[in-house]
Amino acid sequence: MEIISQLLPFVFLIAIMYFVIIRPQQKEAKARKEMINALQKGDKVITAGGIIVTVYKVEEQFLSVKINEDTTVKITKDSVIRKYEDEA
């Protein structure tokens, strides 16, 4: 009985850490992965470098993106931070 009373606070702390830290991170990673898999030609995204680009072609591991009318570059899907939504 004494061992259970000593271990109970540790179990309680681990449960709190799971619900406060681990679970939200897993949920955010899943949402980001779904967003990246749903990208289509014409979507505007923000890269890890802070550049707003337009998706030109979607490949298995890479995206071809247009920075302007003349410049097309290839980036990894991991470098996409989020979709850019025009607020205007």
Accessible surface in RSA format (square Angstrom, percent):
REM  Atomic radii and reference values for relative SASA: ProtOr
REM  Chains: A
REM  Algorithm: Lee & Richards
REM  Probe-radius: 1.40
REM  Slices: 20
REM RES _ NUM      All-atoms   Total-Side   Main-Chain    Non-polar    All polar
REM                ABS   REL    ABS   REL    ABS   REL    ABS   REL    ABS   REL
RES MET A   1   193.05 100.0 151.37 100.2  41.67  99.2 132.56 112.7  60.49  80.1
RES GLU A   2   125.93  72.3 117.54  88.9   8.39  20.0  46.23  89.4  79.70  65.1
RES ILE A   3   121.94  69.4 121.84  90.8   0.10   0.2 121.84  87.7   0.10   0.3
RES ILE A   4   114.09  64.9 112.71  84.0   1.38   3.3 113.47  81.7   0.62   1.7
RES SER A   5    68.35  57.8  52.29  69.8  16.06  37.0  45.15  96.1  23.20  32.5
RES GLN A   6   107.52  60.1  98.64  72.1   8.89  21.2  37.81  80.5  69.71  52.9
RES LEU A   7    95.65  53.3  95.65  68.4   0.00   0.0  95.65  67.2   0.00   0.0
RES LEU A   8   112.40  62.6 110.92  79.4   1.48   3.7 112.24  78.8   0.17   0.5
RES PRO A   9    72.67  53.0  66.05  60.2   6.62  24.1  72.42  59.8   0.25   1.6
RES PHE A  10   125.14  62.6 124.62  77.2   0.52   1.3 125.04  75.8   0.09   0.3
RES VAL A  11    92.24  60.7  90.75  82.2   1.49   3.6  91.39  79.4   0.84   2.3
RES PHE A  12   129.52  64.8 126.15  78.1   3.37   8.8 129.39  78.4   0.14   0.4
RES LEU A  13    98.86  55.1  98.77  70.7   0.10   0.2  98.77  69.4   0.10   0.3
RES ILE A  14   117.90  67.1 116.89  87.1   1.01   2.4 117.23  84.4   0.67   1.8
RES ALA A  15    42.85  39.4  36.92  57.0   5.92  13.5  42.70  60.1   0.14   0.4
RES ILE A  16    73.09  41.6  69.66  51.9   3.43   8.3  73.05  52.6   0.04   0.1
RES MET A  17   102.39  53.0 101.60  67.2   0.78   1.9  74.27  63.1  28.12  37.3
RES TYR A  18    87.36  40.8  87.26  49.6   0.10   0.3  56.16  42.2  31.20  38.5
RES PHE A  19   121.90  61.0 106.84  66.2  15.06  39.2 106.84  64.8  15.06  43.1
RES VAL A  20   100.42  66.1  82.88  75.0  17.54  42.3  86.72  75.4  13.70  37.2
RES ILE A  21    82.27  46.8  78.36  58.4   3.91   9.4  81.68  58.8   0.59   1.6
RES ILE A  22    77.02  43.8  76.55  57.0   0.48   1.1  76.89  55.4   0.13   0.4
RES ARG A  23   127.20  53.4 126.79  64.6   0.40   1.0  16.55  22.6 110.65  67.1
RES PRO A  24    61.65  44.9  54.34  49.5   7.31  26.6  58.42  48.2   3.24  20.1
RES GLN A  25   117.77  65.9 111.87  81.8   5.90  14.0  38.58  82.1  79.19  60.1
RES GLN A  26   106.52  59.6  97.52  71.3   8.99  21.4  42.03  89.5  64.48  48.9
RES LYS A  27   154.14  75.2 147.29  90.4   6.85  16.3  96.51  86.9  57.63  61.4
RES GLU A  28   129.14  74.1 121.93  92.2   7.21  17.2  43.49  84.1  85.65  69.9
RES ALA A  29    61.98  57.0  50.50  77.9  11.48  26.1  57.28  80.7   4.71  12.5
RES LYS A  30   134.79  65.8 128.95  79.1   5.84  13.9  76.70  69.0  58.09  61.9
RES ALA A  31    58.95  54.2  51.19  79.0   7.75  17.6  53.80  75.8   5.14  13.6
RES ARG A  32    82.79  34.8  77.32  39.4   5.47  13.0  41.93  57.3  40.86  24.8
RES LYS A  33   140.12  68.4 136.04  83.5   4.08   9.7  82.87  74.6  57.25  61.0
RES GLU A  34    99.26  57.0  93.30  70.6   5.96  14.2  43.09  83.4  56.16  45.9
RES MET A  35    40.89  21.2  32.30  21.4   8.60  20.5  39.80  33.8   1.09   1.4
RES ILE A  36    13.90   7.9  13.05   9.7   0.85   2.0  13.05   9.4   0.85   2.3
RES ASN A  37   100.15  69.1  70.90  68.5  29.25  70.4  25.69  61.8  74.46  72.0
RES ALA A  38    64.93  59.7  48.43  74.7  16.50  37.5  59.84  84.3   5.09  13.5
RES LEU A  39     8.39   4.7   0.16   0.1   8.23  20.7   0.29   0.2   8.10  21.8
RES GLN A  40   122.87  68.7 119.86  87.6   3.01   7.2  31.01  66.0  91.86  69.7
RES LYS A  41   148.27  72.3 123.24  75.6  25.04  59.6  73.07  65.8  75.20  80.1
RES GLY A  42    47.35  58.4   0.00   N/A  47.35  58.4  27.00  74.1  20.34  45.6
RES ASP A  43    30.97  21.7  26.49  26.4   4.48  10.6   4.48  10.5  26.49  26.4
RES LYS A  44    87.06  42.5  81.85  50.2   5.21  12.4  40.14  36.1  46.91  50.0
RES VAL A  45     0.00   0.0   0.00   0.0   0.00   0.0   0.00   0.0   0.00   0.0
RES ILE A  46    24.29  13.8  24.29  18.1   0.00   0.0  24.29  17.5   0.00   0.0
RES THR A  47    14.56  10.4  12.78  13.0   1.78   4.3  10.86  14.6   3.69   5.6
RES ALA A  48    71.10  65.4  39.84  61.5  31.26  71.1  40.55  57.1  30.55  80.9
RES GLY A  49    68.90  85.0   0.00   N/A  68.90  85.0  35.77  98.2  33.12  74.2
RES GLY A  50    52.89  65.2   0.00   N/A  52.89  65.2  26.67  73.2  26.22  58.7
RES ILE A  51    86.85  49.4  83.03  61.9   3.82   9.2  86.85  62.5   0.00   0.0
RES ILE A  52    78.03  44.4  59.61  44.4  18.42  44.4  59.61  42.9  18.42  50.0
RES VAL A  53     4.95   3.3   2.68   2.4   2.27   5.5   4.95   4.3   0.00   0.0
RES THR A  54    45.72  32.5  45.66  46.3   0.06   0.1  28.79  38.7  16.93  25.6
RES VAL A  55     1.44   0.9   0.00   0.0   1.44   3.5   0.00   0.0   1.44   3.9
RES TYR A  56    96.16  44.9  90.95  51.7   5.21  13.6  45.13  33.9  51.03  62.9
RES LYS A  57   115.55  56.4 111.98  68.7   3.57   8.5  64.74  58.3  50.81  54.1
RES VAL A  58    61.97  40.8  35.39  32.0  26.58  64.1  35.39  30.8  26.58  72.1
RES GLU A  59    47.17  27.1  36.49  27.6  10.68  25.4  27.69  53.6  19.48  15.9
RES GLU A  60   155.11  89.1 127.95  96.8  27.16  64.7  57.66 111.5  97.45  79.6
RES GLN A  61   120.61  67.4 112.03  81.9   8.59  20.4  32.92  70.1  87.70  66.5
RES PHE A  62    76.25  38.1  76.25  47.2   0.00   0.0  76.25  46.2   0.00   0.0
RES LEU A  63     0.00   0.0   0.00   0.0   0.00   0.0   0.00   0.0   0.00   0.0
RES SER A  64    12.81  10.8  12.81  17.1   0.00   0.0   3.65   7.8   9.16  12.8
RES VAL A  65     0.43   0.3   0.43   0.4   0.00   0.0   0.43   0.4   0.00   0.0
RES LYS A  66    62.12  30.3  59.50  36.5   2.62   6.2  26.71  24.0  35.41  37.7
RES ILE A  67    78.33  44.6  55.81  41.6  22.52  54.3  55.94  40.3  22.39  60.8
RES ASN A  68    84.44  58.2  71.80  69.4  12.64  30.4  41.00  98.7  43.44  42.0
RES GLU A  69   149.88  86.0 133.86 101.3  16.02  38.1  60.47 117.0  89.41  73.0
RES ASP A  70   138.47  97.0 102.52 102.0  35.95  85.0  33.20  78.1 105.27 105.0
RES THR A  71    52.95  37.7  49.96  50.6   2.99   7.1  33.34  44.8  19.62  29.7
RES THR A  72    66.94  47.6  38.86  39.4  28.07  66.9  28.32  38.0  38.62  58.4
RES VAL A  73    56.71  37.3  49.78  45.1   6.93  16.7  56.71  49.3   0.00   0.0
RES LYS A  74   121.53  59.3  91.67  56.2  29.86  71.1  50.12  45.1  71.41  76.1
RES ILE A  75    33.15  18.9  27.43  20.4   5.72  13.8  33.15  23.9   0.00   0.0
RES THR A  76    64.33  45.8  62.21  63.1   2.12   5.1  51.75  69.5  12.59  19.0
RES LYS A  77    33.90  16.5  33.33  20.5   0.57   1.4  16.78  15.1  17.12  18.2
RES ASP A  78   115.65  81.0 103.75 103.3  11.90  28.1  29.56  69.6  86.09  85.9
RES SER A  79    29.91  25.3  25.43  33.9   4.49  10.3  29.77  63.4   0.14   0.2
RES VAL A  80     0.00   0.0   0.00   0.0   0.00   0.0   0.00   0.0   0.00   0.0
RES ILE A  81    85.11  48.4  77.01  57.4   8.10  19.5  77.01  55.5   8.10  22.0
RES ARG A  82   135.37  56.8 135.37  69.0   0.00   0.0  48.31  66.0  87.06  52.8
RES LYS A  83    73.24  35.7  66.36  40.7   6.88  16.4  26.11  23.5  47.13  50.2
RES TYR A  84    73.43  34.3  64.24  36.5   9.19  23.9  25.23  19.0  48.20  59.4
RES GLU A  85   113.83  65.4 105.96  80.2   7.88  18.8  54.97 106.3  58.87  48.1
RES ASP A  86    90.49  63.4  62.94  62.6  27.55  65.1  25.21  59.3  65.28  65.1
RES GLU A  87   175.67 100.9 132.68 100.4  42.99 102.4  55.37 107.1 120.30  98.2
RES ALA A  88   139.11 127.9  66.89 103.2  72.22 164.3 103.82 146.2  35.29  93.5
END  Absolute sums over single chains surface
CHAIN  1 A     7311.0       6327.1        983.9       4528.2       2782.8
END  Absolute sums over all chains
TOTAL          7311.0       6327.1        983.9       4528.2       2782.8
